[in-house]
Structures are given as C-alpha cells and as structure tokens.
C-alpha cells in the first residue's frame, strides 16, 4: 500500500471504477423515514437494487437473491423493501406468480422534501 500525502502534486485513486450511485440525499435525509431498527437492512437492500438497476433506474432481482447478497432472511428483505416503498425511495410492480417484482428507484430531492 502506498502512502499519499496532502502535499503530493498528484493523488492516485487505486480503486476500480465499476460502481453504482446512491444519492447523498438518501443517506442524509430519506433514510430517517425508516424505523431505526430497519435502516441498515433497508439501505443494504436499496444498494442491491441500485447495483442492478438499468439506466432508467429499474431493477428486478428476486427477494431470495437480495437476501443472499445482504445476508438477511426472506421476511427481513420483504420488510426492508416495504420500508423503502413507504419512504418513497422505490416503487414496486408485481409481475405475477413465480416471477420477480420490478422495482423502480424513485428520484430523491435535497432535504427529503418528497412525501413518502
């Protein structure tokens, strides 16, 4: 690991840049709409949805897949997704039996002013 000082003329970012974006407002404002005991699970579930969202902000991972990624049970994932919906962070469309739901990441506004 190399050491970088603030006086360095050039800073090097050694991370890979295969990433997804989570809006600052989600962490700064919207997450407070979710009960404290469910926030970590909701933020983790949101991260999986954001990771798999297409350019329109639409994702369709299954509940079991999300649970495997965040290390939570199916009922805990369902609760987390429900809380994200109540907070106005996602909308959900059911596609039918034995099909994954479709989730849309909703726009977030500075200050969390969007009603959830």
ZAROZA-260761 format. One record per residue (C-alpha): y, x, z. Coordinates in steps of 0.1 Angstrom, whole numbers. Layout:
<atoms>
[[Y, X, Z]]
...
</atoms>
This chain:
<atoms>
[[0, 0, 0]]
[[34, 15, -10]]
[[64, 13, 13]]
[[96, -1, -2]]
[[130, 4, 15]]
[[160, -18, 11]]
[[179, 12, -3]]
[[154, 15, -32]]
[[171, 11, -66]]
[[142, -9, -78]]
[[119, -32, -59]]
[[85, -38, -72]]
[[67, -71, -68]]
[[29, -63, -69]]
[[18, -100, -68]]
[[1, -116, -98]]
[[23, -143, -112]]
[[-2, -170, -118]]
[[13, -196, -95]]
[[24, -232, -89]]
[[56, -245, -74]]
[[61, -265, -43]]
[[97, -278, -39]]
[[117, -263, -9]]
[[127, -299, 0]]
[[90, -308, 6]]
[[88, -283, 34]]
[[124, -286, 46]]
[[127, -324, 46]]
[[99, -346, 34]]
[[71, -331, 55]]
[[88, -346, 86]]
[[80, -380, 73]]
[[43, -373, 80]]
[[30, -376, 116]]
[[29, -341, 131]]
[[-9, -341, 136]]
[[-15, -347, 99]]
[[12, -324, 84]]
[[-10, -294, 79]]
[[-37, -314, 61]]
[[-11, -333, 40]]
[[6, -300, 30]]
[[-27, -284, 21]]
[[-38, -315, 1]]
[[-4, -315, -17]]
[[-9, -278, -25]]
[[-42, -286, -42]]
[[-26, -314, -62]]
[[3, -292, -72]]
[[-21, -264, -82]]
[[-39, -288, -105]]
[[-10, -308, -119]]
[[-2, -307, -155]]
[[33, -302, -170]]
[[40, -339, -162]]
[[31, -335, -125]]
[[-2, -354, -129]]
[[-35, -343, -113]]
[[-69, -358, -109]]
[[-90, -337, -86]]
[[-117, -356, -66]]
[[-115, -362, -29]]
[[-146, -340, -23]]
[[-130, -312, -43]]
[[-98, -313, -24]]
[[-118, -314, 9]]
[[-138, -283, -2]]
[[-106, -264, -11]]
[[-88, -272, 22]]
[[-118, -272, 45]]
[[-115, -308, 56]]
[[-138, -338, 56]]
[[-136, -367, 31]]
[[-119, -391, 57]]
[[-93, -364, 66]]
[[-85, -359, 29]]
[[-81, -396, 24]]
[[-58, -398, 54]]
[[-37, -369, 41]]
[[-34, -384, 7]]
[[-24, -417, 22]]
[[3, -400, 43]]
[[16, -382, 12]]
[[19, -416, -5]]
[[37, -431, 24]]
[[62, -402, 25]]
[[70, -408, -12]]
[[56, -374, -23]]
[[28, -388, -46]]
[[17, -419, -62]]
[[-19, -428, -68]]
[[-37, -447, -96]]
[[-73, -457, -92]]
[[-94, -453, -123]]
[[-124, -471, -112]]
[[-158, -466, -96]]
[[-172, -431, -97]]
[[-140, -417, -113]]
[[-114, -396, -97]]
[[-80, -410, -89]]
[[-49, -399, -108]]
[[-21, -385, -87]]
[[15, -381, -97]]
[[37, -357, -79]]
[[69, -376, -73]]
[[103, -360, -76]]
[[118, -348, -43]]
[[156, -349, -36]]
[[176, -325, -15]]
[[178, -338, 20]]
[[148, -360, 16]]
[[171, -389, 8]]
[[145, -407, -14]]
[[130, -435, 6]]
[[93, -432, 13]]
</atoms>
